[in-house]
Amino acid sequence: MSLNKELLDILVCPQCKGDIHLNDGETGLICQACRLVYEIKDDIPIMLVDEARPLDS
């Protein structure tokens, strides 16, 4: 799985509008400020706050 670099450059956290980055396994996008992970399903980032899961400590 590999998201397009240009897409990653324009995506922001839908909750705080802050920066996000890929997790180590490239299965989700992390917002450190909100401590949320937005999952990536079928190469599509699910950028819905209600669908995000808390970032593990």
N, C-alpha and C positions, 0 to 999 in steps of 0.2 A: 504494500500500500504506500502510495506516495502522492501527497497533495502537491498541486502546482505551487511553486514558490511565489508566483504573483498573487495567487489566491491567499496564501498565508500572510502576505504583506498587507493585504487590505482588510482581512478579518479582524474584528475586535470583539471583546466580550459584550454580549447584548445587555448585560446587567449594568456594568460600570463604564463601558466603552474603553476599557483599558486593553493593554497588549495581551496576547495569548501566544502560546507556543505548543508545539507537539510534545507529547509525553515520550518517554524512552521507547516504548513499544509501538509508537505511531498509531495508537488505537484511539486517541483522544486529544483534545486541545485543552490546555490548562490556563486558567486565569489565576495567578498567584494572589491578586488583590482580593478576589471574591472567594478564593479557595474552592473553586469549582472545576470539574472536568466535563467538557462537552464531548460526548462520544462521536466516533466516526463509524458510520454503518454503510457498507457497500460503497466506500470511497466518498461518502457525502457527510460533511460535518453537520451534526444536529445542533444547531445554534439556538435552542429554546431553553430559557432559564428553567422552566418547569421540568424539562427532561434531563437537566444537568445533575451530576452526582457530586457529593462533597469530596474534596481532595483528601486522601488519606494522609495522616500526619507523618 
